[in-house]
């Protein structure tokens, strides 16, 4: 197709050839311009709508105003802050429980072995709860990232503290700090020099005597392994138990033995019954605590109540 252009009666005649390819190119360029113009108008329209009609903007474009975004972020930060504060409260409560546990460990641990308490003198050792800081003037993303790090460290610290406490309790239960007689007893003879009931001369008494009726349960004062269970001419029916930290306990004059050599026992297990066997003037338990071959006053191993 050709178009002729004449500029005036005597003007020059100009011819323009229009082909299908030319039309296609022109239509394509026009369409691109229309799309671009439409996009610009849509963007400008949404910006105006966001400021003037936010409800219409949401319906047309699925967007939120900056004010609405700030409001949502503020709400989430408030919730996050509440979680952080609750976590901090929990941390403070655990610290108080830890202090109470440390006090208990201090009272329950014999002075001779206080330096051997797992974890550093029963004070929790290096395992401490992380400080939790509530951050207000930071972005939501930064606050979330910080909180996740705090919670991860908090969980790790709790696991470490729990493992340490279990280790300390197991260690404490392995020490001869328990009462070896169950109920209905009285202390009839202490540790040290006394008048021998048979020879009527001063002699060293290397344990404590608990007077109790025949058949009264005799209990292991700590967990350990039975190293002796049988008859002795002086002690009568006797049980000996090996414990942690080089301790050994001896239970004498029993009427009946209930454990065998090599048997593992726990604190409070009944190992024998009170009797009057061997060199004895009446039914009682003769109880000794030995460490590395040296006799220790059993009274010094029994926890004292707080003053």
C-alpha positions as CSV (number, residue, x, y, z in Angstrom):
1,X,0.0,0.0,0.0
2,X,1.2,3.5,-0.9
3,X,0.2,6.9,0.5
4,X,0.9,10.1,-1.4
5,X,1.5,13.4,0.3
6,X,1.2,16.6,-1.8
7,X,2.1,19.9,-0.2
8,X,0.1,22.5,-2.1
9,X,-1.0,22.8,-5.8
10,X,2.6,23.1,-7.0
11,X,4.2,21.2,-4.1
12,X,6.3,18.2,-4.3
13,X,4.6,14.8,-4.2
14,X,5.9,12.4,-1.5
15,X,5.2,8.7,-1.4
16,X,5.1,6.6,1.7
17,X,5.0,2.8,1.4
18,X,3.1,0.9,4.1
19,X,3.8,-2.8,4.4
20,X,2.4,-5.4,6.8
21,X,5.8,-5.4,8.6
22,X,5.7,-1.7,9.1
23,X,2.2,-1.8,10.5
24,X,3.2,-4.7,12.9
25,X,6.1,-2.7,14.2
26,X,4.1,0.4,14.7
27,X,1.3,-1.5,16.5
28,X,4.0,-3.1,18.8
29,X,5.5,0.2,19.7
30,X,2.1,1.7,20.4
31,X,1.1,-1.2,22.6
32,X,4.4,-1.0,24.6
33,X,3.8,2.7,25.1
34,X,0.2,2.1,26.3
35,X,1.4,-0.6,28.7
36,X,4.1,1.7,30.1
37,X,1.6,4.5,30.5
38,X,-0.9,2.2,32.2
39,X,1.7,1.0,34.6
40,X,2.7,4.6,35.5
41,X,-0.9,5.6,36.0
42,X,-1.6,2.5,38.1
43,X,1.4,3.2,40.3
44,X,0.6,6.9,40.7
45,X,-3.1,6.0,41.3
46,X,-2.1,3.5,44.1
47,X,0.2,6.1,45.7
48,X,-2.6,8.6,45.8
49,X,-5.1,5.9,47.0
50,X,-2.7,4.8,49.8
51,X,-2.7,8.3,51.2
52,X,-6.3,9.3,50.5
53,X,-8.2,5.9,50.5
54,X,-6.2,3.1,52.1
55,X,-9.2,0.8,52.1
56,X,-9.6,1.3,48.3
57,X,-5.9,0.7,47.9
58,X,-6.1,-2.7,49.7
59,X,-9.0,-3.7,47.5
60,X,-7.3,-2.7,44.3
61,X,-3.7,-3.5,44.9
62,X,-3.4,-5.7,48.0
63,X,-1.0,-3.2,49.7
64,X,-0.7,-1.7,53.2
65,X,0.0,1.9,54.0
66,X,3.2,2.7,55.8
67,X,1.2,3.6,58.9
68,X,-0.5,0.2,58.9
69,X,2.8,-1.6,58.4
70,X,4.2,0.3,61.3
71,X,1.2,-0.6,63.4
72,X,1.6,-4.3,62.7
73,X,5.3,-4.3,63.3
74,X,4.7,-2.5,66.6
75,X,2.1,-5.1,67.7
76,X,4.5,-8.0,66.9
77,X,7.4,-6.2,68.8
78,X,5.1,-5.8,71.8
79,X,4.3,-9.6,71.7
80,X,8.0,-10.4,71.3
81,X,8.9,-8.1,74.2
82,X,6.3,-9.8,76.4
83,X,7.9,-13.2,75.5
84,X,11.4,-11.8,76.3
85,X,10.2,-10.5,79.7
86,X,8.6,-13.8,80.6
87,X,11.8,-15.6,79.7
88,X,13.7,-13.2,81.9
89,X,11.3,-13.8,84.7
90,X,11.9,-17.6,84.3
91,X,15.6,-17.0,84.2
92,X,15.4,-15.1,87.5
93,X,13.4,-17.8,89.1
94,X,15.9,-20.5,88.0
95,X,18.7,-18.4,89.5
96,X,16.9,-18.3,92.8
97,X,16.4,-22.1,92.7
98,X,20.0,-22.5,91.9
99,X,21.0,-20.4,95.0
100,X,18.7,-22.6,97.1
101,X,20.3,-25.7,95.7
102,X,23.8,-24.3,96.4
103,X,22.8,-23.7,100.0
104,X,21.5,-27.3,100.2
105,X,24.7,-28.7,98.7
106,X,26.8,-26.6,101.2
107,X,24.8,-28.0,104.1
108,X,24.7,-31.6,102.9
109,X,28.4,-31.9,101.8
110,X,30.9,-33.0,104.5
111,X,33.7,-30.4,105.0
112,X,36.3,-33.0,104.2
113,X,35.1,-33.3,100.6
114,X,33.7,-29.8,99.9
115,X,36.5,-29.1,97.4
116,X,35.6,-32.2,95.4
117,X,32.0,-31.2,94.6
118,X,31.5,-31.6,90.8
119,X,31.2,-28.2,89.1
120,X,33.1,-26.1,91.5
121,X,32.2,-26.2,95.1
122,X,28.5,-26.7,94.4
123,X,28.1,-23.2,93.1
124,X,27.0,-24.1,89.6
125,X,30.5,-23.9,88.1
126,X,30.8,-22.2,84.7
127,X,27.3,-22.9,83.7
128,X,25.4,-19.6,84.0
129,X,22.2,-18.4,82.3
130,X,22.7,-15.8,79.6
131,X,21.6,-12.2,80.2
132,X,18.4,-11.6,78.3
133,X,18.0,-8.0,77.1
134,X,14.7,-6.6,75.9
135,X,15.5,-4.5,72.9
136,X,12.9,-1.8,72.1
137,X,14.5,0.5,69.6
138,X,15.5,-2.0,66.9
139,X,13.8,-3.4,63.8
140,X,11.4,-6.3,64.1
141,X,13.9,-8.5,62.1
142,X,16.8,-7.6,64.4
143,X,14.7,-8.2,67.5
144,X,13.5,-11.6,66.3
145,X,17.1,-12.6,65.4
146,X,18.4,-11.5,68.8
147,X,15.5,-13.2,70.7
148,X,16.2,-16.5,68.8
149,X,19.9,-16.3,69.8
150,X,18.9,-15.6,73.4
151,X,16.5,-18.5,73.5
152,X,19.0,-20.9,71.9
153,X,21.6,-19.9,74.5
154,X,19.0,-20.1,77.3
155,X,18.0,-23.7,76.3
156,X,21.7,-24.8,76.1
157,X,22.4,-23.3,79.5
158,X,19.4,-25.0,81.1
159,X,20.5,-28.3,79.7
160,X,24.0,-27.8,81.1
161,X,22.7,-26.8,84.5
162,X,20.3,-29.7,84.7
163,X,23.2,-32.1,83.8
164,X,25.4,-30.6,86.4
165,X,22.7,-30.8,89.1
166,X,22.1,-34.4,88.4
167,X,25.8,-35.1,88.6
168,X,26.1,-33.3,91.9
169,X,23.1,-35.1,93.4
170,X,24.5,-38.5,92.2
171,X,27.9,-37.6,93.8
172,X,26.3,-36.5,97.0
173,X,24.2,-39.7,97.3
174,X,27.5,-41.7,97.0
175,X,28.9,-40.1,100.2
176,X,28.1,-41.6,103.6
177,X,26.0,-38.8,104.8
178,X,22.7,-40.6,105.6
179,X,21.4,-41.9,108.9
180,X,22.1,-45.7,109.1
181,X,19.1,-46.6,111.3
182,X,15.4,-46.3,110.4
183,X,13.4,-44.7,113.3
184,X,13.1,-45.7,116.9
185,X,16.8,-45.3,117.9
186,X,18.9,-43.3,120.3
187,X,22.6,-42.5,120.3
188,X,24.2,-44.5,123.1
189,X,27.9,-43.9,122.5
190,X,29.9,-41.3,120.6
191,X,33.1,-41.2,118.7
192,X,36.4,-41.0,120.6
193,X,37.7,-42.1,124.0
194,X,35.3,-43.8,126.3
195,X,35.2,-46.4,129.1
196,X,35.3,-49.9,127.6
197,X,32.1,-51.7,128.7
198,X,34.0,-55.0,129.0
199,X,37.5,-54.0,130.2
200,X,36.4,-50.9,132.2
201,X,39.4,-49.0,131.0
202,X,39.6,-46.0,128.6
203,X,39.6,-47.1,125.0
204,X,39.1,-45.4,121.6
205,X,35.7,-45.9,120.2
206,X,35.9,-45.6,116.4
207,X,32.3,-45.1,115.5
208,X,28.8,-44.3,116.8
209,X,26.5,-46.7,118.6
210,X,22.7,-46.5,117.8
211,X,20.6,-48.3,120.4
212,X,17.4,-49.8,118.8
213,X,15.2,-52.8,119.2
214,X,16.3,-56.1,117.6
215,X,15.1,-56.3,114.0
216,X,15.2,-52.5,113.4
217,X,16.2,-51.9,109.7
218,X,19.8,-50.9,109.1
219,X,20.2,-48.7,106.1
220,X,23.0,-48.0,103.7
221,X,24.2,-44.4,104.5
222,X,25.2,-44.0,100.8
223,X,25.3,-45.8,97.5
224,X,28.1,-48.1,96.9
225,X,29.3,-51.8,96.5
226,X,29.2,-54.3,99.3
227,X,32.8,-55.4,100.1
228,X,32.1,-57.6,103.1
229,X,29.0,-59.4,104.5
230,X,29.6,-62.1,107.1
231,X,30.7,-62.9,110.6
232,X,33.4,-61.3,112.7
233,X,34.4,-62.4,116.3
234,X,34.4,-58.8,117.5
235,X,31.8,-57.1,115.3
236,X,29.4,-60.1,115.1
237,X,27.4,-60.0,111.8
238,X,28.9,-57.2,109.8
239,X,28.4,-55.4,106.5
240,X,31.0,-53.1,104.8
241,X,30.3,-50.9,101.8
242,X,32.8,-49.1,99.6
243,X,31.7,-45.6,98.4
244,X,33.0,-42.8,96.3
245,X,35.9,-40.5,97.2
246,X,37.6,-43.4,99.1
247,X,35.0,-43.8,101.8
248,X,34.0,-47.1,103.4
249,X,31.2,-47.7,106.0
250,X,30.9,-50.5,108.5
251,X,27.7,-51.8,110.1
252,X,28.2,-54.2,113.1
253,X,26.4,-56.5,115.6
254,X,23.5,-57.2,113.2
255,X,21.0,-59.9,113.9
256,X,20.5,-60.6,110.2
257,X,22.4,-59.7,107.0
258,X,20.4,-58.9,103.8
259,X,23.1,-58.2,101.2
260,X,26.0,-60.2,99.6
261,X,29.5,-59.2,98.6
262,X,29.6,-57.5,95.2
263,X,26.0,-56.2,95.4
264,X,25.4,-52.6,94.5
265,X,23.2,-50.7,97.0
266,X,21.7,-47.2,97.0
267,X,21.3,-44.8,99.9
268,X,18.5,-45.9,102.2
269,X,18.5,-49.6,101.1
270,X,18.0,-52.0,104.0
271,X,21.2,-54.0,104.3
272,X,20.7,-55.7,107.7
273,X,18.7,-55.7,110.9
274,X,19.8,-54.5,114.4
275,X,21.0,-57.2,116.7
276,X,23.3,-58.1,119.6
277,X,25.9,-60.3,118.0
278,X,29.7,-60.3,118.6
279,X,31.2,-58.1,121.4
280,X,28.1,-56.3,122.4
281,X,26.2,-55.6,125.7
282,X,22.8,-55.0,124.1
283,X,20.9,-54.6,120.8
284,X,22.5,-51.7,118.9
285,X,24.2,-50.8,115.6
286,X,27.9,-50.0,115.7
287,X,28.5,-47.7,112.7
288,X,31.9,-46.6,111.4
289,X,33.1,-44.3,108.6
290,X,36.6,-44.9,107.2
291,X,38.5,-42.9,104.5
292,X,41.8,-44.0,103.2
293,X,42.4,-46.2,106.2
294,X,41.5,-43.4,108.7
295,X,38.4,-43.5,110.9
296,X,36.3,-40.3,110.7
297,X,33.7,-39.3,113.2
298,X,30.4,-40.3,111.5
299,X,28.7,-37.3,113.2
300,X,30.8,-35.0,111.0
301,X,29.4,-36.7,107.9
302,X,25.8,-36.2,108.8
303,X,24.4,-32.9,107.4
304,X,23.6,-30.2,110.0
305,X,20.5,-28.1,109.7
306,X,20.9,-24.4,108.9
307,X,21.2,-22.1,111.8
